[in-house]
């Protein structure tokens, strides 16, 4: 053990005759503990919130979506299908027809999107896991639909009521005079299921079979608006998207889930970063107590420092004593704060002490990356604080 470290440990763990210094040291330690605890809890909370939010996107968006650059629809050819089949990273693919529509039910109306999908669509997204009432589309029956909870509330729609059907209307394409009595393609559907999710998702889609959507929009064979893909490993989405974009050419737009929700991802990441900065500022304020504690300790131990200097200790070694003392103070406070934070995170995961709603606990997630971020932040800031405090020591100060 080095000379400076030995003395630093003695100064830190041995009570001084000055009670004021002992009290200030306890306060400084408490500030570091609370700061470390708060920073770790906030990062774990945002990690849980991010994971929860991303899980909602798993139900609404595929890993990759292929659409046309020009126009709303395109024809899926054998060449396109072969490109998708030969790509070993793709687990499932589904043709999709999506269009803006008018919904009408018992004199109530709403604007939404119809989304025609193939039978394997629940394998593309986790839409079936979000169904709160009823079931997914049953191909044994014709003209059935799955709607979002928000749409159902706005239109006062029931599930499996089999009363008045929901009418879906799409304006007929064309130019010139429009006959108001025959301006829409129409179809009636019965609601067999209700899905939940984000507010935007719940109020956006009415899911029907691909055949129903094709019939409503008068699409031709193999005419679709998009192809949605499920990958074997979603982490490779950017690589696979680039490969597909290169093979399909510039006439197609290949987007990952992150690109489809670019604003959402930016907001989540920005909130996380801003919260980290705010609580780091709180930690910095708490570390002013550490600076004050070290300075008071330096003044209190001035006679000891003179003795050490007379015995041959250099000014640099004496400075190092208080740098190490400040570092050890923040380090042990940080460790205790992190232990308490880890315990609280696992308690919240196990017992759901804090609830957002009656049925939804506030999501938290333990991540080693958050642990390293807190350790790096507190360690660096603690070292800087100790350096600032020890800069008061000079040869003139010791010899006075």
Number of C-alpha atoms within 10 A of each C-alpha: 5 8 12 19 18 13 16 23 16 11 16 19 10 10 12 14 9 11 10 12 19 17 12 17 22 16 16 23 25 19 25 31 25 21 27 30 23 21 28 29 22 18 25 24 19 22 21 19 18 19 15 16 17 18 13 18 22 17 21 21 23 26 27 26 22 21 20 18 13 10 8 13 18 17 15 16 10 9 10 13 11 10 12 20 14 9 13 10 18 19 15 16 22 20 21 24 27 22 16 15 21 17 22 17 17 12 6 10 16 14 16 17 19 28 23 25 23 17 15 12 22 15 16 22 19 18 20 17 12 16 19 14 16 14 17 22 22 15 12 6 8 14 20 23 26 26 24 25 22 20 22 17 11 13 17 11 21 17 18 15 11 12 11 13 18 22 16 24 21 19 14 14 10 7 6 5 6 12 8 7 6 10 13 19 16 18 17 17 18 22 26 21 24 27 26 21 22 15 11 11 19 19 22 20 24 23 25 26 24 20 15 22 23 19 13 18 20 12 15 10 9 12 17 23 21 23 20 23 26 22 20 14 12 16 10 13 22 17 12 22 19 14 13 20 17 12 13 17 10 11 12 18 17 27 22 24 20 19 14 16 13 11 11 15 17 12 11 16 15 12 13 18 13 11 16 19 13 12 18 20 13 18 23 20 14 20 25 17 21 29 21 18 25 28 21 18 21 22 15 15 15 17 14 13 21 17 14 16 17 12 9 9 15 13 16 13 16 23 22 21 24 28 26 24 28 26 24 20 26 29 21 14 22 27 17 18 24 24 14 18 24 19 12 16 19 14 12 18 18 9 9 17 11 13 12 10 8 7 8 10 15 17 22 24 22 19 14 9 11 18 18 12 15 22 18 12 16 26 17 13 18 28 20 17 23 30 20 14 24 24 13 12 19 13 12 7 12 21 13 8
